């Protein structure tokens, strides 16, 4: 039944001459791009292993496969022969998409080597060092003894993390030597390889540079203040706020240098930068759309359709420079995330009232009834988000927070 329906949909798409896009991921991080793909009239095929993933509601076809299973994704792509393949909002599948596209001759803005560099923090550190991109001091460690030496060199507190994970998986802030052993074990367990990174903690605000490259030319778009939670949710974003309120040139320069060092010539980049006493330093770069509704914030703030641009890059279409020119009509924009209570979600109330708040573009709830809500420790623990605009960054943030205050997650247990 499902296969017959899929064949019928593909036949209909072919008759209508609709381009087909294969999207890796149907979670919250992919919702904006999926909405853009539907609005554009593409034939949208979505892959995710979670049958309850919210993005499946926006799919013409769904494929229940892990987007980290390269061979499974390759089988889907070989059967589908899409016009484009994209992995927005999540790191490891970026490499999967690039390698599968290269193998099958499908359009893709990244070559496999660039995609590998964009998904390996260890490889990025090497390329940044070679190109002179300012970054925190960092050491790749195979043993706890090596990690102890590295931590003494960079100093406590320090950061311990897996070099090939995101969403705070395998990431710890280590205040003193007594906590290093457990943090090293956690990072090694999370890592896909046999190395762990021990890095300097740079004190200062964190900003995100969302940009788009066309034929090697880097176009900076939104520079946002990445407001993060306190431990134990170290590194988890609570809000992205635009504009960030301080001069942008320095952080844009290092983000541009990072993209060039990794080799990104086409498509979106999402670069996290810490602004410390010695100036901006690049934490990491992702050659994809940001997973915190960054593209939707960009459109609200600057009038630039970053989701649409990413789709064009994935489909091999020419991107006009004019489409990257900011046209701001607001003074501030903000994505604020919803921190859930702990328990089993019974029902959600207040979303309509929240979206009726002045300046609120939308409110999204990530969890369905019967979902288990946990204490905030990692990005996936967040329960939803609101996007708001205002006359200033502070105004937009206040409106987003007022909207989320109207949302009630009713739990049991």
Secondary structure, 3 states (H helix, E strand, C coil): CHHHHHHHHHHHHHHCCCCEEEEECCCHHHHHHHHHHHHHCCEEEEECCCCCCHHHHHCCEEECCCCCCHHHHHHHHHHHCCCEEECCCCCHHHHHHHHHHHHHCCCCCCCHHHHHHHHCHHHHHHHHHHHCCCECCEEEECCHHHHHHHHHHHCCCEEEEECCCCCCCCCEEECCHHHHHHHHHHHHHHCCCCCEEEEECCCCEEEEEEEEEECCEEEEEEEEEEEECCCCCCCCEEEEEECCCCCCHHHHHHHHHHHHHHCCCCEEEEEEEEEECCEEEEEEEECCCCCCCHHHHHHHHHCCCHHHHHHHHHCCCCCCHHHHCCCCCCCEEEEEEECCCCEEEEEEECHHHHHCCCCEEEEEECCCCCCEECCCCCHHHCCEEEEEEECCHHHHHHHHHHHHHCCEEEEEC
